[in-house]
Amino acid sequence: MRITIVGTGYVGLVTGAAFAELGHDVLCVDNDEAKIARLRRLEMPIYEEGLEEIVVGNVKAGRLKFSTSIKEGTEFAEVIFIAVGTPPGFGGEANMSYVERVGREVAENMSSYRLLVEKSTVIVNTNEHLRRTVNKYLKEDVPFDIASNPEFLREGTAVYDAFHPDRIVVGVETPRAASLLRDIYAPLLKRHKTEYLEMDIASAELTKHASNSFLAMKISFINAVSRICELTGADITKVAHGMGLDKRIGPHFLKAGVGYGGSCFPKDVDAFVRMGDEKGYSLGILKEVQRINLSQREHLMRKLQQELWVVEDKTIAVLGLAFKPGTDDIREAPSIYFVSHLLERKARLRLWDPKARDKFDKVIPGQAYFDSPIKCAEGADAALILTEWPEIAAINLAELKRAMKCPIVIDGRNVFEPAAMKQAGFIYHSIGRQPVHPDRPGRISS
Ligand code: UGA
C-alpha cells in the first residue's frame, strides 16, 4: 500500500522506515529541507539503533522516498499519517500549530478521499479540531476520514518496538478508515502476534496520554519510596524487586533515579494535567508526580553539594548527558539542569557521553568533552552519573579511583553496588540506598 508520513522526527522516520520494511511504499515528508537533503544522501538525522540499516535498505529497494512537499504527499497516498511535533507552546499547553498546518495543507491539495491519521501524541478530542480544519480548507467537496493511531515506541529501542509492539491502538469512525488501517498493519500482525485494538477516536487519543502518565507515575512513586528508604535504612533496589514480582505491579519502570526526562513524559504529563484542569477535573495525582520528579534533581544536587562543601572551582566529571542510554536525545535531560546550575556556581566541568555530545553542545556550548569516562574523571573532585550507559558500569573502579583527585561518586542512576564502591575506597552516594564512605562504616550489610 502507499503511505505518506508527514514529519520525519523520531516517530515519523522510524514508522515510515518500518512500514517500508513491511512492504509498503512510503513517502516521508518534512518541511526541514536540510533534513530531507541529508536523508536523501542516506545520512541519519538522529541516532537510533538499527534505523540506518532499514532506511538505507528500503531506499535502495525503492520503497522509501523523501520529500519536502505536503502537496506531493497528499497526491502520493490515500493514507496520510501526521507525525509532526507537538512541543509545549505558550503557557505550556501542547502546541498544535504543526498538526493544524498539515491538516490545512492536505485539505488544500486533496481531490479524492484521504484518511488522516494522528500519529503524534495529541490531546484528547484533537480529531474534532482536525476535522473542522480540513472541512474549512477543502477546495471541493471530497470525502475524508480522521483516525487516531498513537505511537508507543521508546527512543533507543524504537526500531525494535516498531516491529514488536505490545499492542496496536486504532481509533476509527468509519468502516473505510478501519479497513485501510487493518490493511496497513496486516503484514506486521503476520510477523508479530499482538493485540490489535479498534476503538472510538477519543479513547485512542486518551490511551496514549493515560499510558505515558501512568508510567511517569510509576517512576515518581518508586522515587518517593526511595526517599523513604534513605531515611529508614532500607534499600530501594531490594524493595523494587520485592514489589515488581507481584504480577499486578510488574517489574518495569520501578528503577529509582534522578527522575524521568525526554521529549515525552514531561510534556505529556503536563498536557494531560492541563487538559484535566480545562475540562474541570484536577489530575492532582499527576501534579504530585511532576513535583516528585523535579525534587529528585534537587535532592541529588544537595548530595553533591554536601560532599563538596564549596562547589566553586571544584572539578566535576559529568558522566552521561542523554536523557537515557541508547539515544543522543537530550530534551528535558537532567544533565541540562545539572550543567547549567553547576556552571552558575562556577564549577569546572568535564563532560562525557558516547552519543549526545553534539546535541548538548548546541544547548550549552563551549564545554570540555572527553572520549571515555575515565579520561573525563581525570583530576576530578567528584563524578556525577546522570545516564546509565553500559560504559559506566564497565569502568574499572581501581582505575577510576587513580584517575580522580577525590574519590567521590554521586550516582543518579544506581549503576554501582554500594559495597563494591566502599571496598574500592569511594565516597559513594546513590538513590534510595545508604551512602558509603571508606573511613566511616556505612550502613550496608554486605
Ligand atoms: C516513552 C514511553 O515509554 C513510550 O512508550 C512512548 O511512546 C514515548 O515515551 C513517547 O511518548 O513517544 P521514551 O521517552 O523514549 O518513551 O523513554 P522511556 O524509556 O519511557 O524513559 C523515559 C524516562 O524515564 C527516562 O528519562 C528514563 O531514564 C526514566 N525512567 C524509566 C526511570 O527513571 N525509571 C524507570 O524505571 C524507567
Boltz pocket constraint, residues with backbone or C-beta under 6 A from the ligand:
constraints:
  - pocket:
      binder: B
      contacts: [[A, 121], [A, 151], [A, 152], [A, 153], [A, 154], [A, 155], [A, 156], [A, 212], [A, 215], [A, 219], [A, 252], [A, 253], [A, 254], [A, 255], [A, 256], [A, 257], [A, 258], [A, 259], [A, 260], [A, 261], [A, 262], [A, 263], [A, 264], [A, 265], [A, 268], [A, 323], [A, 324]]
      max_distance: 6.0
